[in-house]
Amino acid sequence: MRSGDAVTGRPSRRRVLALVAGGSVVALAGCLGGDEDVPDPISLDEGQSCENCDMQIEMHPGPVGQAFYLDDPPPTLPDDRDDGIAHFCSTWCTYMYVRENEEHDTAPAGIYTTDYSTVDYEIQEDAGTDVISAHLDREAFERAEELSYVVDSDVEGAMGASLIGFSDSDEADEFAEQYDGMVVEHDDITLEMVASL
């Protein structure tokens, strides 16, 4: 069991905050966006599987993501993926995959994740756990660096712990207050922080 809450096994808020603070120092500024044109997001409702865990994306709740590797795709991306798009069943998988590849000097040109400020989302109970609805249409996505993420909340997605993004930072703050989470920015999300969730 990871260090954290003895009952749930979740890391303490203090630990997550420490990881966020540490991540601010080593954030990979400028890895995303730059002057390179990134294609528009695609819909993820055509049977795509997650690059990180191989789960079929449309079969699960929660925020999802996609990363565009235009020039130098990671070796784990299938050879027949001519468009260079990596698909993810959750924001947890998105950031695990992207941050792990960045440690090997392979950064995407851009990342998109679900923007819950632009969709009518629902929170439902599933086996005693609150889960947030999935939104897979291309219009539901926004560039990751434009979103504020609620982490370590009581609301889960496909992989359990989720990073729930909002383009309206006030909405992120309200969600965090209601569901006992905290708000972080894209550049503060490190591999260590995601792994601790």
QUIQUI-V929157 format. One record per pair of residues at least 24 apart in sequence whose C-alpha atoms are under 10 Angstrom apart, sorted by the first residue. I is the first residue (numbers start at 1). J is the second residue. Records with the same first field share a line. If there is no record, write none. Layout:
I->J + J
This chain:
2->196 + 197
3->196
4->196 + 197
9->197
10->152 + 161 + 196 + 197
11->152 + 193 + 196 + 197
12->152 + 196 + 197
13->151 + 152 + 181 + 182 + 197
15->193 + 196 + 197
16->151 + 152 + 182 + 192 + 193 + 194 + 196 + 197
17->182 + 184 + 193
18->193
19->188 + 189 + 190 + 191 + 192 + 193 + 194 + 196
20->184 + 185 + 187 + 188 + 189 + 190 + 192 + 193 + 194
21->184 + 188 + 189 + 190 + 193
22->188 + 189 + 190 + 192 + 193
23->187 + 188 + 189 + 190 + 191 + 192 + 193
24->185 + 186 + 187 + 188 + 189 + 190
25->187 + 188
26->187 + 188 + 190
27->186 + 187 + 188 + 189 + 190
28->99 + 102 + 103 + 107 + 187 + 188 + 189 + 190
29->187 + 188
30->187
31->102 + 105 + 106 + 107 + 108 + 109 + 110 + 187
32->68 + 107 + 108 + 109 + 110 + 111 + 143 + 144 + 145 + 187
33->108 + 109 + 110 + 111 + 143 + 144 + 145
34->109 + 110
35->109
36->70 + 109 + 110
37->70 + 109 + 110
38->67 + 68 + 69 + 70 + 108 + 109 + 110 + 111 + 143
39->68 + 70 + 83 + 85 + 109 + 110
40->68 + 110 + 112 + 138 + 139 + 141 + 142 + 143
41->65 + 66 + 67 + 68 + 85 + 110 + 111 + 112 + 113 + 137 + 138 + 139 + 140 + 141 + 142 + 143
42->66 + 85 + 87 + 112 + 136 + 137 + 138 + 139 + 140 + 141
43->87 + 135 + 136 + 137 + 138 + 139 + 140 + 141
44->87 + 88 + 89 + 135 + 136 + 137 + 138
45->135 + 136 + 137 + 138
46->136
48->86 + 87 + 88 + 89
49->86 + 87 + 88 + 89
50->86 + 87 + 88 + 89 + 90 + 93 + 94
51->76 + 77 + 78 + 85 + 86 + 87 + 88 + 89 + 93 + 94 + 97
52->76 + 77 + 86 + 87 + 88 + 89 + 90 + 92 + 93 + 94 + 95 + 96 + 97 + 98
53->88 + 89 + 90 + 93 + 97 + 159
54->87 + 88 + 89
55->88 + 89 + 90 + 158 + 159
56->87 + 88 + 89
57->87 + 88 + 89 + 90 + 134 + 136 + 158
58->89 + 134 + 135 + 136 + 158
59->89 + 134 + 158
60->89 + 90 + 131 + 132 + 133 + 134 + 157 + 158 + 159
61->89 + 90 + 123 + 124 + 131 + 132 + 133 + 134 + 135 + 156 + 157 + 158 + 159 + 160
62->89 + 90 + 91 + 114 + 121 + 122 + 123 + 131 + 132 + 133 + 134 + 135 + 136 + 155 + 156 + 157 + 158 + 159 + 160 + 161 + 162 + 163 + 164
63->88 + 89 + 90 + 91 + 92 + 94 + 113 + 114 + 115 + 116 + 132 + 133 + 134 + 135 + 136 + 140 + 141 + 156 + 157 + 158 + 159 + 162 + 163 + 164 + 165
64->88 + 89 + 90 + 91 + 92 + 93 + 94 + 112 + 113 + 114 + 115 + 134 + 135 + 136 + 140 + 141 + 157 + 158 + 162 + 163 + 164 + 165
65->89 + 90 + 91 + 92 + 93 + 94 + 95 + 111 + 112 + 113 + 114 + 136 + 141 + 142 + 143 + 144
66->90 + 91 + 93 + 94 + 95 + 98 + 108 + 110 + 111 + 112 + 113 + 114 + 141 + 143 + 144
67->94 + 95 + 97 + 98 + 107 + 108 + 109 + 110 + 111 + 112 + 113 + 143 + 144
68->107 + 108 + 109 + 110 + 111 + 112
69->106 + 107 + 108 + 109 + 110 + 111
70->107 + 108 + 109 + 110
71->106 + 107 + 108 + 109
72->105 + 106 + 107 + 108 + 109
73->101 + 106 + 107 + 108
74->98 + 101 + 102 + 104 + 105 + 106 + 107 + 108
75->101 + 106
76->101
84->108 + 109
85->110 + 111
86->111
87->112
88->113 + 158
89->134 + 136 + 157 + 158 + 159
90->114 + 134 + 156 + 157 + 158 + 159 + 160 + 161 + 162 + 163 + 164
91->144 + 149 + 157 + 158 + 159 + 161 + 162 + 163 + 164 + 165 + 194
92->151 + 157 + 158 + 159 + 160 + 161 + 162 + 163 + 164 + 191 + 194 + 195 + 197
93->158 + 159 + 162 + 163 + 194 + 195
94->163 + 194
95->163 + 186 + 189 + 190 + 191 + 193 + 194 + 195
96->189 + 190 + 191 + 192 + 193 + 194 + 195
97->191
98->190 + 191
99->189 + 190 + 191 + 192 + 194
100->190 + 191 + 192
102->191
103->191
110->143 + 144 + 145
111->141 + 142 + 143 + 144 + 145
112->138 + 140 + 141 + 142 + 143 + 144 + 145 + 146 + 147
113->138 + 140 + 141 + 142 + 143 + 144 + 145 + 146 + 147 + 163 + 164 + 165 + 166
114->138 + 139 + 140 + 141 + 142 + 143 + 144 + 147 + 163 + 164 + 165 + 166 + 167
115->139 + 140 + 141 + 142 + 143 + 144 + 146 + 147 + 148 + 149 + 164 + 165 + 166 + 167 + 168
116->140 + 141 + 142 + 147 + 149 + 164 + 165 + 166 + 167 + 168 + 171 + 172
117->142 + 147 + 165 + 166 + 167 + 168 + 169 + 170 + 171 + 172
118->142 + 166 + 167 + 168
119->166
123->155 + 156
124->155 + 156
125->155 + 156
126->156
129->154 + 155 + 156 + 157 + 160
130->154 + 155 + 156 + 157 + 160 + 179
131->155 + 156 + 157 + 158 + 160 + 161 + 162
132->156 + 157 + 158 + 162 + 164
133->157 + 158
134->158
141->165
142->166 + 167
143->167 + 186
144->185 + 186 + 187
145->185 + 186 + 187
146->185 + 186
147->172 + 184 + 185 + 186
148->172 + 173 + 182 + 183 + 184 + 185 + 186
149->173 + 175 + 176 + 181 + 182 + 183 + 184 + 185 + 186 + 188 + 189
150->174 + 175 + 176 + 177 + 179 + 180 + 181 + 182 + 183 + 184 + 185
151->176 + 179 + 180 + 181 + 182 + 183 + 184 + 189 + 193 + 194 + 197
152->176 + 179 + 180 + 181 + 182 + 183 + 194 + 196 + 197
153->177 + 178 + 179 + 180 + 181 + 182 + 183 + 197
154->178 + 179 + 180 + 181
155->179 + 180 + 181
160->197
161->194 + 195 + 196 + 197
162->194 + 197
163->189 + 194 + 197
